């Protein structure tokens, strides 16, 4: 039982380490699926809107530029600030 607990603890630590060290997602190159998976409060439909806006209006110059996308407000941008980047 002690070995099982130790094993599970190590697995959990490894999982959280990957999340903690994950690089932010570049919204200028990310796919619809990547955006929907990475951003809190953004499903496939909003992710499609982000990609369409990027294709129509050009790359985002800052994270705040996401506010120009219909359905993406300041609260969504703030919730995801540490998960996304503009490169």
N, CA, C and O atoms as a CHARMM CRD file, in Angstrom:
* protein
*
  348
    1    1 UNK  N      0.83000  -1.19700   0.00000 PROA 1      0.00000
    2    1 UNK  CA     0.00000   0.00000   0.00000 PROA 1      0.00000
    3    1 UNK  C      0.87100   1.25700   0.00000 PROA 1      0.00000
    4    1 UNK  O      0.56300   2.23900  -0.67500 PROA 1      0.00000
    5    2 UNK  N      1.94900   1.21000   0.75900 PROA 2      0.00000
    6    2 UNK  CA     2.84400   2.35100   0.83600 PROA 2      0.00000
    7    2 UNK  C      3.48000   2.63700  -0.52600 PROA 2      0.00000
    8    2 UNK  O      3.63900   3.79500  -0.91500 PROA 2      0.00000
    9    3 UNK  N      3.83900   1.58100  -1.24000 PROA 3      0.00000
   10    3 UNK  CA     4.42400   1.74200  -2.57500 PROA 3      0.00000
   11    3 UNK  C      3.41200   2.33300  -3.55300 PROA 3      0.00000
   12    3 UNK  O      3.75700   3.16700  -4.39000 PROA 3      0.00000
   13    4 UNK  N      2.19400   1.90400  -3.44100 PROA 4      0.00000
   14    4 UNK  CA     1.14500   2.42200  -4.32300 PROA 4      0.00000
   15    4 UNK  C      0.94700   3.91700  -4.08500 PROA 4      0.00000
   16    4 UNK  O      0.83800   4.68400  -5.04200 PROA 4      0.00000
   17    5 UNK  N      0.90100   4.33500  -2.84100 PROA 5      0.00000
   18    5 UNK  CA     0.74900   5.75500  -2.52700 PROA 5      0.00000
   19    5 UNK  C      1.92100   6.55900  -3.06800 PROA 5      0.00000
   20    5 UNK  O      1.73700   7.63900  -3.62900 PROA 5      0.00000
   21    6 UNK  N      3.13000   6.02700  -2.89800 PROA 6      0.00000
   22    6 UNK  CA     4.31800   6.71200  -3.39200 PROA 6      0.00000
   23    6 UNK  C      4.26200   6.83400  -4.91300 PROA 6      0.00000
   24    6 UNK  O      4.56600   7.88900  -5.47000 PROA 6      0.00000
   25    7 UNK  N      3.87200   5.75100  -5.57700 PROA 7      0.00000
   26    7 UNK  CA     3.77100   5.75400  -7.04000 PROA 7      0.00000
   27    7 UNK  C      2.74800   6.78200  -7.52300 PROA 7      0.00000
   28    7 UNK  O      3.01800   7.54400  -8.45100 PROA 7      0.00000
   29    8 UNK  N      1.58600   6.79800  -6.89500 PROA 8      0.00000
   30    8 UNK  CA     0.54100   7.75200  -7.27600 PROA 8      0.00000
   31    8 UNK  C      0.98800   9.19000  -7.02100 PROA 8      0.00000
   32    8 UNK  O      0.68800  10.08400  -7.81200 PROA 8      0.00000
   33    9 UNK  N      1.69700   9.41200  -5.93100 PROA 9      0.00000
   34    9 UNK  CA     2.20900  10.75400  -5.63200 PROA 9      0.00000
   35    9 UNK  C      3.18400  11.21700  -6.70800 PROA 9      0.00000
   36    9 UNK  O      3.13500  12.36400  -7.15300 PROA 9      0.00000
   37   10 UNK  N      4.06300  10.32200  -7.11800 PROA 10     0.00000
   38   10 UNK  CA     5.03400  10.66400  -8.15900 PROA 10     0.00000
   39   10 UNK  C      4.32500  10.96100  -9.47700 PROA 10     0.00000
   40   10 UNK  O      4.69000  11.90100 -10.18200 PROA 10     0.00000
   41   11 UNK  N      3.33000  10.17400  -9.80300 PROA 11     0.00000
   42   11 UNK  CA     2.57100  10.40500 -11.04100 PROA 11     0.00000
   43   11 UNK  C      1.87200  11.76000 -11.01400 PROA 11     0.00000
   44   11 UNK  O      1.88400  12.48400 -12.01000 PROA 11     0.00000
   45   12 UNK  N      1.27400  12.10100  -9.89900 PROA 12     0.00000
   46   12 UNK  CA     0.59600  13.39500  -9.78000 PROA 12     0.00000
   47   12 UNK  C      1.57700  14.55100  -9.88900 PROA 12     0.00000
   48   12 UNK  O      1.29800  15.54700 -10.55600 PROA 12     0.00000
   49   13 UNK  N      2.71500  14.42200  -9.24100 PROA 13     0.00000
   50   13 UNK  CA     3.73300  15.47300  -9.32700 PROA 13     0.00000
   51   13 UNK  C      4.21400  15.65800 -10.76100 PROA 13     0.00000
   52   13 UNK  O      4.40600  16.78600 -11.21400 PROA 13     0.00000
   53   14 UNK  N      4.40400  14.57200 -11.46200 PROA 14     0.00000
   54   14 UNK  CA     4.84600  14.65200 -12.86600 PROA 14     0.00000
   55   14 UNK  C      3.78300  15.32700 -13.72400 PROA 14     0.00000
   56   14 UNK  O      4.10600  16.13600 -14.59400 PROA 14     0.00000
   57   15 UNK  N      2.53000  15.00000 -13.48500 PROA 15     0.00000
   58   15 UNK  CA     1.43700  15.61400 -14.24300 PROA 15     0.00000
   59   15 UNK  C      1.38300  17.11400 -13.99600 PROA 15     0.00000
   60   15 UNK  O      1.29100  17.88900 -14.94800 PROA 15     0.00000
   61   16 UNK  N      1.43800  17.53400 -12.75300 PROA 16     0.00000
   62   16 UNK  CA     1.37500  18.95400 -12.43800 PROA 16     0.00000
   63   16 UNK  C      2.61700  19.70300 -12.90800 PROA 16     0.00000
   64   16 UNK  O      2.53000  20.88100 -13.25400 PROA 16     0.00000
   65   17 UNK  N      3.74200  19.05500 -12.92700 PROA 17     0.00000
   66   17 UNK  CA     4.96200  19.69100 -13.42100 PROA 17     0.00000
   67   17 UNK  C      4.82400  20.02900 -14.89400 PROA 17     0.00000
   68   17 UNK  O      5.25500  21.09900 -15.32500 PROA 17     0.00000
   69   18 UNK  N      4.23300  19.13600 -15.67100 PROA 18     0.00000
   70   18 UNK  CA     4.02500  19.40700 -17.09300 PROA 18     0.00000
   71   18 UNK  C      3.09400  20.59000 -17.29700 PROA 18     0.00000
   72   18 UNK  O      3.32400  21.40900 -18.18600 PROA 18     0.00000
   73   19 UNK  N      2.06700  20.69200 -16.50500 PROA 19     0.00000
   74   19 UNK  CA     1.12200  21.80900 -16.61500 PROA 19     0.00000
   75   19 UNK  C      1.80200  23.10400 -16.20400 PROA 19     0.00000
   76   19 UNK  O      1.62700  24.12800 -16.86500 PROA 19     0.00000
   77   20 UNK  N      2.56300  23.07800 -15.14200 PROA 20     0.00000
   78   20 UNK  CA     3.20600  24.28700 -14.63200 PROA 20     0.00000
   79   20 UNK  C      4.26500  24.82300 -15.58800 PROA 20     0.00000
   80   20 UNK  O      4.47600  26.03400 -15.65300 PROA 20     0.00000
   81   21 UNK  N      4.93100  23.94800 -16.32600 PROA 21     0.00000
   82   21 UNK  CA     6.00300  24.36600 -17.21100 PROA 21     0.00000
   83   21 UNK  C      5.57200  24.48700 -18.66000 PROA 21     0.00000
   84   21 UNK  O      6.40600  24.73300 -19.53200 PROA 21     0.00000
   85   22 UNK  N      4.30400  24.32300 -18.93000 PROA 22     0.00000
   86   22 UNK  CA     3.82100  24.42300 -20.30100 PROA 22     0.00000
   87   22 UNK  C      3.96200  25.86500 -20.78200 PROA 22     0.00000
   88   22 UNK  O      3.64900  26.81300 -20.06100 PROA 22     0.00000
   89   23 UNK  N      4.43300  26.00300 -22.00200 PROA 23     0.00000
   90   23 UNK  CA     4.56900  27.33800 -22.58100 PROA 23     0.00000
   91   23 UNK  C      3.19900  27.85100 -22.99400 PROA 23     0.00000
   92   23 UNK  O      2.32500  27.06800 -23.36400 PROA 23     0.00000
   93   24 UNK  N      3.01100  29.15700 -22.93100 PROA 24     0.00000
   94   24 UNK  CA     1.74200  29.72400 -23.38600 PROA 24     0.00000
   95   24 UNK  C      1.51800  29.43000 -24.87000 PROA 24     0.00000
   96   24 UNK  O      2.47200  29.32900 -25.64100 PROA 24     0.00000
   97   25 UNK  N      0.27600  29.29800 -25.25200 PROA 25     0.00000
   98   25 UNK  CA    -0.11500  29.00200 -26.62100 PROA 25     0.00000
   99   25 UNK  C     -0.08700  30.28300 -27.45000 PROA 25     0.00000
  100   25 UNK  O     -0.66600  31.29300 -27.05200 PROA 25     0.00000
  101   26 UNK  N      0.57900  30.24500 -28.59200 PROA 26     0.00000
  102   26 UNK  CA     0.62700  31.39300 -29.49400 PROA 26     0.00000
  103   26 UNK  C     -0.68400  31.45300 -30.27200 PROA 26     0.00000
  104   26 UNK  O     -0.95200  30.59300 -31.11100 PROA 26     0.00000
  105   27 UNK  N     -1.49100  32.45900 -29.99600 PROA 27     0.00000
  106   27 UNK  CA    -2.79800  32.56300 -30.65300 PROA 27     0.00000
  107   27 UNK  C     -2.69700  32.94800 -32.12600 PROA 27     0.00000
  108   27 UNK  O     -3.69400  32.90600 -32.84600 PROA 27     0.00000
  109   28 UNK  N     -1.51100  33.31800 -32.57500 PROA 28     0.00000
  110   28 UNK  CA    -1.33000  33.64900 -33.98900 PROA 28     0.00000
  111   28 UNK  C     -1.02700  32.42700 -34.84900 PROA 28     0.00000
  112   28 UNK  O     -1.08600  32.51100 -36.07500 PROA 28     0.00000
  113   29 UNK  N     -0.70800  31.30900 -34.23700 PROA 29     0.00000
  114   29 UNK  CA    -0.40200  30.10500 -35.00500 PROA 29     0.00000
  115   29 UNK  C     -1.23900  28.90000 -34.58000 PROA 29     0.00000
  116   29 UNK  O     -1.22800  27.87300 -35.25700 PROA 29     0.00000
  117   30 UNK  N     -1.95800  29.01400 -33.47500 PROA 30     0.00000
  118   30 UNK  CA    -2.70500  27.88600 -32.92200 PROA 30     0.00000
  119   30 UNK  C     -3.90100  27.50800 -33.79500 PROA 30     0.00000
  120   30 UNK  O     -4.50200  28.34600 -34.46600 PROA 30     0.00000
  121   31 UNK  N     -4.21800  26.23200 -33.76100 PROA 31     0.00000
  122   31 UNK  CA    -5.39900  25.72800 -34.47200 PROA 31     0.00000
  123   31 UNK  C     -6.63800  25.93400 -33.60800 PROA 31     0.00000
  124   31 UNK  O     -6.54500  26.28300 -32.43100 PROA 31     0.00000
  125   32 UNK  N     -7.78600  25.71400 -34.21100 PROA 32     0.00000
  126   32 UNK  CA    -9.05200  25.81700 -33.48500 PROA 32     0.00000
  127   32 UNK  C     -9.03900  24.87500 -32.28400 PROA 32     0.00000
  128   32 UNK  O     -9.41900  25.26100 -31.17900 PROA 32     0.00000
  129   33 UNK  N     -8.60300  23.65000 -32.50600 PROA 33     0.00000
  130   33 UNK  CA    -8.59200  22.64900 -31.44300 PROA 33     0.00000
  131   33 UNK  C     -7.65100  23.04700 -30.31200 PROA 33     0.00000
  132   33 UNK  O     -7.98900  22.88200 -29.14000 PROA 33     0.00000
  133   34 UNK  N     -6.49500  23.56100 -30.64600 PROA 34     0.00000
  134   34 UNK  CA    -5.52900  23.97800 -29.62600 PROA 34     0.00000
  135   34 UNK  C     -6.07600  25.13000 -28.78800 PROA 34     0.00000
  136   34 UNK  O     -5.92200  25.14400 -27.56700 PROA 34     0.00000
  137   35 UNK  N     -6.70600  26.08000 -29.43900 PROA 35     0.00000
  138   35 UNK  CA    -7.27900  27.22500 -28.72500 PROA 35     0.00000
  139   35 UNK  C     -8.39200  26.77300 -27.79800 PROA 35     0.00000
  140   35 UNK  O     -8.43500  27.17500 -26.63500 PROA 35     0.00000
  141   36 UNK  N     -9.29200  25.94000 -28.29900 PROA 36     0.00000
  142   36 UNK  CA   -10.41600  25.45800 -27.49400 PROA 36     0.00000
  143   36 UNK  C     -9.93500  24.66300 -26.28800 PROA 36     0.00000
  144   36 UNK  O    -10.53300  24.74400 -25.21500 PROA 36     0.00000
  145   37 UNK  N     -8.87000  23.90300 -26.45100 PROA 37     0.00000
  146   37 UNK  CA    -8.33800  23.09800 -25.35200 PROA 37     0.00000
  147   37 UNK  C     -7.59400  23.94100 -24.33200 PROA 37     0.00000
  148   37 UNK  O     -7.68700  23.68400 -23.13200 PROA 37     0.00000
  149   38 UNK  N     -6.86500  24.93300 -24.78700 PROA 38     0.00000
  150   38 UNK  CA    -6.00400  25.70900 -23.89000 PROA 38     0.00000
  151   38 UNK  C     -6.73300  26.80400 -23.12400 PROA 38     0.00000
  152   38 UNK  O     -6.39000  27.08800 -21.97600 PROA 38     0.00000
  153   39 UNK  N     -7.73200  27.41800 -23.74200 PROA 39     0.00000
  154   39 UNK  CA    -8.35100  28.59600 -23.13000 PROA 39     0.00000
  155   39 UNK  C     -9.60100  28.24500 -22.33200 PROA 39     0.00000
  156   39 UNK  O    -10.48700  27.54400 -22.82100 PROA 39     0.00000
  157   40 UNK  N     -9.65800  28.73500 -21.11400 PROA 40     0.00000
  158   40 UNK  CA   -10.82400  28.56800 -20.25800 PROA 40     0.00000
  159   40 UNK  C    -11.96300  29.43100 -20.78400 PROA 40     0.00000
  160   40 UNK  O    -11.76300  30.60800 -21.08100 PROA 40     0.00000
  161   41 UNK  N    -13.14900  28.85600 -20.89900 PROA 41     0.00000
  162   41 UNK  CA   -14.32100  29.60200 -21.34900 PROA 41     0.00000
  163   41 UNK  C    -14.41300  29.76400 -22.85400 PROA 41     0.00000
  164   41 UNK  O    -15.26200  30.50600 -23.34900 PROA 41     0.00000
  165   42 UNK  N    -13.54400  29.07500 -23.58700 PROA 42     0.00000
  166   42 UNK  CA   -13.54400  29.15600 -25.04300 PROA 42     0.00000
  167   42 UNK  C    -13.72200  27.74800 -25.59000 PROA 42     0.00000
  168   42 UNK  O    -12.86000  26.88200 -25.44300 PROA 42     0.00000
  169   43 UNK  N    -14.87500  27.55000 -26.22800 PROA 43     0.00000
  170   43 UNK  CA   -15.14200  26.27000 -26.86300 PROA 43     0.00000
  171   43 UNK  C    -14.75900  26.32000 -28.32800 PROA 43     0.00000
  172   43 UNK  O    -14.09700  27.25100 -28.78900 PROA 43     0.00000
  173   44 UNK  N    -15.19100  25.29400 -29.05100 PROA 44     0.00000
  174   44 UNK  CA   -14.81700  25.19300 -30.45800 PROA 44     0.00000
  175   44 UNK  C    -15.37700  26.35800 -31.28400 PROA 44     0.00000
  176   44 UNK  O    -14.68600  26.88000 -32.15900 PROA 44     0.00000
  177   45 UNK  N    -16.60200  26.76300 -31.01800 PROA 45     0.00000
  178   45 UNK  CA   -17.22200  27.84100 -31.80400 PROA 45     0.00000
  179   45 UNK  C    -16.46900  29.16500 -31.62900 PROA 45     0.00000
  180   45 UNK  O    -16.20000  29.85800 -32.61000 PROA 45     0.00000
  181   46 UNK  N    -16.12800  29.51900 -30.38300 PROA 46     0.00000
  182   46 UNK  CA   -15.38100  30.76000 -30.14900 PROA 46     0.00000
  183   46 UNK  C    -13.96900  30.65500 -30.70800 PROA 46     0.00000
  184   46 UNK  O    -13.42500  31.62800 -31.22800 PROA 46     0.00000
  185   47 UNK  N    -13.38100  29.47000 -30.59800 PROA 47     0.00000
  186   47 UNK  CA   -12.03900  29.26700 -31.14700 PROA 47     0.00000
  187   47 UNK  C    -12.05900  29.45500 -32.66600 PROA 47     0.00000
  188   47 UNK  O    -11.12800  30.02700 -33.23400 PROA 47     0.00000
  189   48 UNK  N    -13.11100  28.97900 -33.31900 PROA 48     0.00000
  190   48 UNK  CA   -13.25100  29.17700 -34.76300 PROA 48     0.00000
  191   48 UNK  C    -13.36100  30.66000 -35.09400 PROA 48     0.00000
  192   48 UNK  O    -12.80600  31.12600 -36.09000 PROA 48     0.00000
  193   49 UNK  N    -14.08300  31.40000 -34.25200 PROA 49     0.00000
  194   49 UNK  CA   -14.22300  32.83400 -34.44900 PROA 49     0.00000
  195   49 UNK  C    -12.87600  33.53200 -34.30000 PROA 49     0.00000
  196   49 UNK  O    -12.57500  34.46500 -35.04400 PROA 49     0.00000
  197   50 UNK  N    -12.07000  33.08900 -33.35200 PROA 50     0.00000
  198   50 UNK  CA   -10.73100  33.67000 -33.15800 PROA 50     0.00000
  199   50 UNK  C     -9.87500  33.43800 -34.39600 PROA 50     0.00000
  200   50 UNK  O     -9.21200  34.35800 -34.87400 PROA 50     0.00000
  201   51 UNK  N     -9.88700  32.22000 -34.91500 PROA 51     0.00000
  202   51 UNK  CA    -9.07300  31.89500 -36.09300 PROA 51     0.00000
  203   51 UNK  C     -9.56900  32.66000 -37.31700 PROA 51     0.00000
  204   51 UNK  O     -8.76000  33.15300 -38.10300 PROA 51     0.00000
  205   52 UNK  N    -10.88500  32.76700 -37.49200 PROA 52     0.00000
  206   52 UNK  CA   -11.43500  33.51900 -38.63500 PROA 52     0.00000
  207   52 UNK  C    -11.05900  34.98800 -38.54700 PROA 52     0.00000
  208   52 UNK  O    -10.71900  35.60400 -39.55700 PROA 52     0.00000
  209   53 UNK  N    -11.11900  35.55600 -37.34200 PROA 53     0.00000
  210   53 UNK  CA   -10.72800  36.95500 -37.15900 PROA 53     0.00000
  211   53 UNK  C     -9.25700  37.14400 -37.51200 PROA 53     0.00000
  212   53 UNK  O     -8.89100  38.11800 -38.17000 PROA 53     0.00000
  213   54 UNK  N     -8.42600  36.22100 -37.07800 PROA 54     0.00000
  214   54 UNK  CA    -6.98900  36.28400 -37.36500 PROA 54     0.00000
  215   54 UNK  C     -6.73700  36.21800 -38.87100 PROA 54     0.00000
  216   54 UNK  O     -5.88200  36.93600 -39.39000 PROA 54     0.00000
  217   55 UNK  N     -7.47100  35.36900 -39.56300 PROA 55     0.00000
  218   55 UNK  CA    -7.31600  35.24300 -41.01600 PROA 55     0.00000
  219   55 UNK  C     -7.81800  36.48000 -41.75000 PROA 55     0.00000
  220   55 UNK  O     -7.24500  36.87300 -42.76600 PROA 55     0.00000
  221   56 UNK  N     -8.87200  37.08900 -41.24900 PROA 56     0.00000
  222   56 UNK  CA    -9.47500  38.26500 -41.88500 PROA 56     0.00000
  223   56 UNK  C     -8.72200  39.55400 -41.58300 PROA 56     0.00000
  224   56 UNK  O     -8.48100  40.36000 -42.48200 PROA 56     0.00000
  225   57 UNK  N     -8.34800  39.75000 -40.31500 PROA 57     0.00000
  226   57 UNK  CA    -7.78100  41.01900 -39.87000 PROA 57     0.00000
  227   57 UNK  C     -6.27600  40.98700 -39.62900 PROA 57     0.00000
  228   57 UNK  O     -5.68400  42.00700 -39.27600 PROA 57     0.00000
  229   58 UNK  N     -5.66800  39.85200 -39.81300 PROA 58     0.00000
  230   58 UNK  CA    -4.23100  39.73500 -39.57500 PROA 58     0.00000
  231   58 UNK  C     -3.92800  39.28900 -38.16500 PROA 58     0.00000
  232   58 UNK  O     -4.81600  39.16500 -37.32200 PROA 58     0.00000
  233   59 UNK  N     -2.64800  39.04900 -37.92700 PROA 59     0.00000
  234   59 UNK  CA    -2.20800  38.54700 -36.63400 PROA 59     0.00000
  235   59 UNK  C     -2.55200  39.50800 -35.51000 PROA 59     0.00000
  236   59 UNK  O     -2.66500  40.71700 -35.71200 PROA 59     0.00000
  237   60 UNK  N     -2.71600  38.94400 -34.32400 PROA 60     0.00000
  238   60 UNK  CA    -2.93500  39.73000 -33.12400 PROA 60     0.00000
  239   60 UNK  C     -1.60500  40.32400 -32.70000 PROA 60     0.00000
  240   60 UNK  O     -0.59800  39.61800 -32.64400 PROA 60     0.00000
  241   61 UNK  N     -1.59100  41.60200 -32.40400 PROA 61     0.00000
  242   61 UNK  CA    -0.35700  42.27500 -31.99100 PROA 61     0.00000
  243   61 UNK  C     -0.15200  42.18500 -30.48300 PROA 61     0.00000
  244   61 UNK  O      0.97100  42.30100 -29.99100 PROA 61     0.00000
  245   62 UNK  N     -1.24200  41.98000 -29.75700 PROA 62     0.00000
  246   62 UNK  CA    -1.17200  41.82500 -28.30800 PROA 62     0.00000
  247   62 UNK  C     -2.31400  40.91200 -27.87600 PROA 62     0.00000
  248   62 UNK  O     -3.25200  40.66800 -28.63500 PROA 62     0.00000
  249   63 UNK  N     -2.22300  40.42000 -26.66400 PROA 63     0.00000
  250   63 UNK  CA    -3.28600  39.57000 -26.13100 PROA 63     0.00000
  251   63 UNK  C     -4.59500  40.35300 -26.05500 PROA 63     0.00000
  252   63 UNK  O     -5.67300  39.79500 -26.26200 PROA 63     0.00000
  253   64 UNK  N     -4.49600  41.64200 -25.75800 PROA 64     0.00000
  254   64 UNK  CA    -5.68300  42.48400 -25.65300 PROA 64     0.00000
  255   64 UNK  C     -6.43700  42.58000 -26.98200 PROA 64     0.00000
  256   64 UNK  O     -7.63200  42.87600 -26.98800 PROA 64     0.00000
  257   65 UNK  N     -5.76300  42.33600 -28.09700 PROA 65     0.00000
  258   65 UNK  CA    -6.42900  42.35500 -29.40600 PROA 65     0.00000
  259   65 UNK  C     -7.52600  41.31000 -29.51200 PROA 65     0.00000
  260   65 UNK  O     -8.38300  41.40400 -30.39000 PROA 65     0.00000
  261   66 UNK  N     -7.51400  40.31700 -28.63600 PROA 66     0.00000
  262   66 UNK  CA    -8.59100  39.32100 -28.63900 PROA 66     0.00000
  263   66 UNK  C     -9.93900  39.97000 -28.35300 PROA 66     0.00000
  264   66 UNK  O    -10.98200  39.41700 -28.70100 PROA 66     0.00000
  265   67 UNK  N     -9.92100  41.14200 -27.71900 PROA 67     0.00000
  266   67 UNK  CA   -11.17400  41.85000 -27.44100 PROA 67     0.00000
  267   67 UNK  C    -11.91600  42.23300 -28.71700 PROA 67     0.00000
  268   67 UNK  O    -13.12300  42.47600 -28.67700 PROA 67     0.00000
  269   68 UNK  N    -11.21500  42.29000 -29.84900 PROA 68     0.00000
  270   68 UNK  CA   -11.87200  42.63100 -31.11300 PROA 68     0.00000
  271   68 UNK  C    -12.72300  41.47100 -31.64200 PROA 68     0.00000
  272   68 UNK  O    -13.53800  41.65800 -32.54600 PROA 68     0.00000
  273   69 UNK  N    -12.53300  40.28100 -31.08000 PROA 69     0.00000
  274   69 UNK  CA   -13.26700  39.09800 -31.52000 PROA 69     0.00000
  275   69 UNK  C    -14.61800  39.05900 -30.82400 PROA 69     0.00000
  276   69 UNK  O    -14.70300  39.14000 -29.59900 PROA 69     0.00000
  277   70 UNK  N    -15.67100  38.93400 -31.61900 PROA 70     0.00000
  278   70 UNK  CA   -17.01500  38.87700 -31.05800 PROA 70     0.00000
  279   70 UNK  C    -17.13300  37.67300 -30.12500 PROA 70     0.00000
  280   70 UNK  O    -16.79600  36.55000 -30.49800 PROA 70     0.00000
  281   71 UNK  N    -17.61000  37.92200 -28.92000 PROA 71     0.00000
  282   71 UNK  CA   -17.78200  36.85900 -27.93500 PROA 71     0.00000
  283   71 UNK  C    -16.60400  36.68900 -26.98900 PROA 71     0.00000
  284   71 UNK  O    -16.66900  35.89600 -26.05000 PROA 71     0.00000
  285   72 UNK  N    -15.53600  37.42200 -27.22900 PROA 72     0.00000
  286   72 UNK  CA   -14.36900  37.37800 -26.34200 PROA 72     0.00000
  287   72 UNK  C    -14.25700  38.74500 -25.67500 PROA 72     0.00000
  288   72 UNK  O    -13.98700  39.75300 -26.32800 PROA 72     0.00000
  289   73 UNK  N    -14.46400  38.75600 -24.38900 PROA 73     0.00000
  290   73 UNK  CA   -14.40500  40.01800 -23.65100 PROA 73     0.00000
  291   73 UNK  C    -13.18200  40.10200 -22.76500 PROA 73     0.00000
  292   73 UNK  O    -12.33600  39.20700 -22.74800 PROA 73     0.00000
  293   74 UNK  N    -13.10900  41.19400 -22.03300 PROA 74     0.00000
  294   74 UNK  CA   -11.96300  41.42900 -21.15200 PROA 74     0.00000
  295   74 UNK  C    -11.82300  40.32900 -20.10500 PROA 74     0.00000
  296   74 UNK  O    -10.70800  39.92900 -19.77000 PROA 74     0.00000
  297   75 UNK  N    -12.94600  39.83800 -19.58700 PROA 75     0.00000
  298   75 UNK  CA   -12.89400  38.79600 -18.55100 PROA 75     0.00000
  299   75 UNK  C    -12.27400  37.51300 -19.10200 PROA 75     0.00000
  300   75 UNK  O    -11.47800  36.86700 -18.42000 PROA 75     0.00000
  301   76 UNK  N    -12.62700  37.14700 -20.31300 PROA 76     0.00000
  302   76 UNK  CA   -12.05200  35.93800 -20.92800 PROA 76     0.00000
  303   76 UNK  C    -10.56100  36.11900 -21.15900 PROA 76     0.00000
  304   76 UNK  O     -9.77300  35.20300 -20.92300 PROA 76     0.00000
  305   77 UNK  N    -10.17800  37.29300 -21.61700 PROA 77     0.00000
  306   77 UNK  CA    -8.76100  37.57300 -21.84400 PROA 77     0.00000
  307   77 UNK  C     -7.99900  37.47400 -20.52400 PROA 77     0.00000
  308   77 UNK  O     -6.92800  36.86900 -20.47900 PROA 77     0.00000
  309   78 UNK  N     -8.52800  38.05100 -19.45900 PROA 78     0.00000
  310   78 UNK  CA    -7.84400  38.03100 -18.16300 PROA 78     0.00000
  311   78 UNK  C     -7.73600  36.61700 -17.60400 PROA 78     0.00000
  312   78 UNK  O     -6.71200  36.25700 -17.02300 PROA 78     0.00000
  313   79 UNK  N     -8.78700  35.81100 -17.77400 PROA 79     0.00000
  314   79 UNK  CA    -8.76100  34.42700 -17.28400 PROA 79     0.00000
  315   79 UNK  C     -7.67400  33.60400 -17.96800 PROA 79     0.00000
  316   79 UNK  O     -7.15400  32.64400 -17.40000 PROA 79     0.00000
  317   80 UNK  N     -7.34300  33.99300 -19.18900 PROA 80     0.00000
  318   80 UNK  CA    -6.43700  33.18400 -20.00400 PROA 80     0.00000
  319   80 UNK  C     -5.07200  33.83500 -20.24600 PROA 80     0.00000
  320   80 UNK  O     -4.26200  33.30900 -21.01000 PROA 80     0.00000
  321   81 UNK  N     -4.82000  34.94900 -19.61500 PROA 81     0.00000
  322   81 UNK  CA    -3.58700  35.70100 -19.86300 PROA 81     0.00000
  323   81 UNK  C     -2.33000  34.84700 -19.70600 PROA 81     0.00000
  324   81 UNK  O     -1.38500  35.00500 -20.47800 PROA 81     0.00000
  325   82 UNK  N     -2.30000  33.95100 -18.72800 PROA 82     0.00000
  326   82 UNK  CA    -1.11000  33.13600 -18.51000 PROA 82     0.00000
  327   82 UNK  C     -1.04500  31.91400 -19.41800 PROA 82     0.00000
  328   82 UNK  O     -0.03200  31.21400 -19.44100 PROA 82     0.00000
  329   83 UNK  N     -2.10700  31.65200 -20.16100 PROA 83     0.00000
  330   83 UNK  CA    -2.16900  30.46700 -21.01500 PROA 83     0.00000
  331   83 UNK  C     -1.87800  30.77600 -22.48000 PROA 83     0.00000
  332   83 UNK  O     -1.61900  29.86600 -23.26900 PROA 83     0.00000
  333   84 UNK  N     -1.91900  32.05600 -22.84600 PROA 84     0.00000
  334   84 UNK  CA    -1.76900  32.43500 -24.25700 PROA 84     0.00000
  335   84 UNK  C     -0.66100  33.46000 -24.41900 PROA 84     0.00000
  336   84 UNK  O     -0.25100  34.12700 -23.46800 PROA 84     0.00000
  337   85 UNK  N     -0.19100  33.56400 -25.65200 PROA 85     0.00000
  338   85 UNK  CA     0.86500  34.52900 -25.97900 PROA 85     0.00000
  339   85 UNK  C      0.69000  34.98700 -27.40800 PROA 85     0.00000
  340   85 UNK  O     -0.03100  34.37000 -28.19100 PROA 85     0.00000
  341   86 UNK  N      1.36200  36.08300 -27.73800 PROA 86     0.00000
  342   86 UNK  CA     1.40300  36.59600 -29.09600 PROA 86     0.00000
  343   86 UNK  C      2.87600  36.67100 -29.48200 PROA 86     0.00000
  344   86 UNK  O      3.65700  37.38500 -28.85300 PROA 86     0.00000
  345   87 UNK  N      3.24000  35.94000 -30.50400 PROA 87     0.00000
  346   87 UNK  CA     4.64400  35.92600 -30.93300 PROA 87     0.00000
  347   87 UNK  C      4.77200  36.44900 -32.33800 PROA 87     0.00000
  348   87 UNK  O      5.87800  36.51400 -32.87400 PROA 87     0.00000
